[in-house]
Amino acid sequence: MDMDMNMGPGTPNSSSSSFMAMAFSSGSNTPLYSSAWTPASPAAYAGTCIFLILLALLARLLVAFKARQEARWLDRDRRRRYVRVAGKEPLAERLAADPDAKHLVLAENGVEERVVVVERREGGGGGRPWRFSVDPVRAALDTTIVGIGYLLMLAVMTMNVGYFISVLGGVFLGSLAVGRYSSVPEH
């Protein structure tokens, strides 16, 4: 068995290639995203850390914004009126034929109304329809959130303590500011 290792220019052990650090460092000249973005002074390093704080803050803001948009879209969808398609059974008839439906009478301000109460079945495949006004915006938001998340991940993967703390600080500030909006309450 040959134990010689090829030390050509494409191998990780050659002196001209770069490799990922396996321990945190505190150097202020750690490149961020490319060798062109290497802080040359303490002020440039501080600026890079501030950029990472703002980027992480933006990520949390976008997550909260998306959650609020999802709630708005759901409310708008619930208020939407649908047109009956010829040849399809109307929703009212399907609900009336549902064996689990409960027929009740609601009274408010002296006005009584007969209603049918049904439970939503899990995994029923009855999702909301595709909407041009909603789905491209949702896709753009998701793509932006994931893209920013990957940029933050790459910053942390430099194993620079300042970059790591900056990302955590930005996430903390963002969650502190808008964390209460990040989750849609379950009904």
C-alpha positions as CSV (number, residue, x, y, z in Angstrom):
1,M,0.0,0.0,0.0
2,D,1.4,3.3,-1.1
3,M,1.4,5.9,1.8
4,D,2.7,8.8,-0.3
5,M,0.3,11.7,-0.6
6,N,0.0,13.9,-3.6
7,M,0.9,17.4,-2.5
8,G,0.0,19.1,-5.8
9,P,-1.5,22.6,-6.0
10,G,-5.1,21.3,-5.7
11,T,-4.7,19.4,-2.4
12,P,-5.7,20.9,0.9
13,N,-2.3,20.5,2.4
14,S,-0.5,22.6,-0.2
15,S,0.7,26.0,0.9
16,S,-1.2,28.0,-1.8
17,S,-4.7,26.8,-0.9
18,S,-6.9,28.1,1.9
19,F,-8.7,25.9,4.4
20,M,-11.4,26.4,7.1
21,A,-10.1,27.2,10.5
22,M,-11.2,24.7,13.2
23,A,-10.8,27.1,16.2
24,F,-12.1,30.6,16.9
25,S,-9.7,33.5,16.2
26,S,-9.9,37.1,17.2
27,G,-7.8,38.6,14.4
28,S,-9.2,41.8,12.9
29,N,-8.0,41.0,9.4
30,T,-10.3,38.0,8.7
31,P,-11.8,38.2,5.2
32,L,-15.6,38.2,4.9
33,Y,-17.2,36.7,1.8
34,S,-14.0,37.3,-0.3
35,S,-10.4,38.3,-0.1
36,A,-11.5,41.7,-1.3
37,W,-13.4,42.3,1.9
38,T,-10.6,42.0,4.4
39,P,-10.6,44.7,7.0
40,A,-7.3,46.5,6.9
41,S,-7.7,48.6,10.1
42,P,-9.6,48.3,13.4
43,A,-12.2,50.8,12.1
44,A,-12.8,48.6,9.0
45,Y,-13.2,45.6,11.3
46,A,-15.7,47.5,13.4
47,G,-17.6,48.5,10.3
48,T,-17.7,44.9,9.2
49,C,-19.0,43.9,12.6
50,I,-21.7,46.6,12.4
51,F,-22.6,45.4,8.9
52,L,-23.1,41.9,10.3
53,I,-25.3,43.2,13.2
54,L,-27.5,45.1,10.7
55,L,-27.7,42.1,8.4
56,A,-28.8,39.8,11.2
57,L,-31.3,42.4,12.4
58,L,-32.6,42.6,8.8
59,A,-33.0,38.8,8.8
60,R,-35.2,39.0,11.9
61,L,-37.2,41.9,10.6
62,L,-37.9,39.9,7.4
63,V,-39.0,36.9,9.3
64,A,-41.4,39.0,11.4
65,F,-42.7,40.8,8.2
66,K,-43.3,37.4,6.5
67,A,-45.3,36.2,9.5
68,R,-47.4,39.3,9.5
69,Q,-48.0,39.0,5.8
70,E,-49.0,35.3,6.1
71,A,-51.6,36.4,8.7
72,R,-52.9,39.1,6.5
73,W,-53.0,36.8,3.5
74,L,-54.9,34.2,5.6
75,D,-57.4,36.8,6.8
76,R,-58.0,38.1,3.3
77,D,-58.4,34.5,2.0
78,R,-61.0,33.7,4.7
79,R,-63.0,36.8,3.7
80,R,-62.8,36.0,0.0
81,R,-66.0,35.1,-1.9
82,Y,-65.8,32.3,-4.4
83,V,-67.7,31.8,-7.6
84,R,-69.5,28.6,-8.2
85,V,-68.2,26.5,-11.1
86,A,-70.8,24.8,-13.2
87,G,-70.9,21.0,-12.6
88,K,-69.2,21.3,-9.2
89,E,-71.0,20.6,-5.9
90,P,-71.2,23.9,-3.9
91,L,-69.4,24.1,-0.6
92,A,-72.7,24.5,1.3
93,E,-74.0,21.2,-0.1
94,R,-70.8,19.4,0.7
95,L,-70.9,20.7,4.3
96,A,-74.5,19.7,4.7
97,A,-73.7,16.1,3.6
98,D,-70.7,15.9,6.0
99,P,-71.5,13.3,8.7
100,D,-69.4,15.1,11.2
101,A,-71.1,18.5,10.7
102,K,-72.9,20.0,13.6
103,H,-76.0,22.1,13.0
104,L,-76.3,24.9,15.5
105,V,-78.2,28.1,16.0
106,L,-76.3,31.3,16.9
107,A,-78.1,34.2,18.4
108,E,-76.7,37.7,18.6
109,N,-78.6,40.9,19.3
110,G,-81.9,39.1,19.1
111,V,-81.1,37.7,15.6
112,E,-80.9,33.9,15.2
113,E,-78.9,32.3,12.5
114,R,-78.6,28.6,11.6
115,V,-75.0,27.6,11.0
116,V,-73.1,24.4,10.2
117,V,-69.9,23.8,12.2
118,V,-67.3,21.4,10.7
119,E,-63.8,20.6,11.9
120,R,-60.9,21.1,9.5
121,R,-59.4,17.7,8.7
122,E,-55.6,17.5,9.0
123,G,-53.9,16.5,5.7
124,G,-57.0,17.0,3.7
125,G,-55.1,18.6,0.8
126,G,-57.6,21.5,0.8
127,G,-54.9,24.2,0.8
128,R,-55.4,27.7,-0.5
129,P,-55.3,28.3,-4.2
130,W,-52.3,29.8,-5.9
131,R,-52.6,33.6,-6.1
132,F,-50.5,35.9,-8.3
133,S,-50.8,38.6,-5.6
134,V,-49.5,36.4,-2.9
135,D,-47.3,33.5,-4.0
136,P,-44.5,35.4,-5.9
137,V,-44.2,37.8,-2.9
138,R,-44.0,34.8,-0.6
139,A,-41.3,33.2,-2.8
140,A,-39.3,36.4,-3.0
141,L,-39.5,36.8,0.8
142,D,-38.4,33.2,1.4
143,T,-35.5,33.5,-1.0
144,T,-34.3,36.7,0.6
145,I,-34.6,35.3,4.1
146,V,-32.7,32.2,3.1
147,G,-30.0,34.2,1.2
148,I,-29.4,36.4,4.2
149,G,-29.3,33.4,6.4
150,Y,-26.6,31.8,4.2
151,L,-24.6,35.0,4.3
152,L,-24.8,35.1,8.1
153,M,-23.8,31.4,8.2
154,L,-20.7,32.1,6.0
155,A,-19.7,34.9,8.4
156,V,-19.9,32.6,11.4
157,M,-18.0,29.9,9.5
158,T,-15.0,32.3,9.3
159,M,-14.6,31.3,13.0
160,N,-13.9,34.9,13.9
161,V,-15.1,35.7,17.4
162,G,-16.1,39.3,16.5
163,Y,-18.1,38.2,13.5
164,F,-19.8,35.5,15.5
165,I,-20.7,37.8,18.4
166,S,-21.9,40.4,15.8
167,V,-24.3,37.9,14.2
168,L,-25.6,36.8,17.6
169,G,-26.0,40.5,18.7
170,G,-28.0,41.3,15.6
171,V,-30.3,38.3,16.1
172,F,-30.8,39.3,19.7
173,L,-31.6,42.9,18.8
174,G,-33.9,41.8,16.0
175,S,-35.8,39.3,18.2
176,L,-36.0,41.9,21.0
177,A,-37.5,44.4,18.6
178,V,-39.9,42.3,16.5
179,G,-39.8,38.8,18.0
180,R,-43.4,39.0,19.1
181,Y,-44.5,39.4,15.5
182,S,-42.4,36.4,14.2
183,S,-45.0,33.7,14.9
184,V,-48.5,33.4,13.7
185,P,-50.8,32.5,16.5
186,E,-52.5,29.1,16.0
187,H,-56.3,29.0,15.9
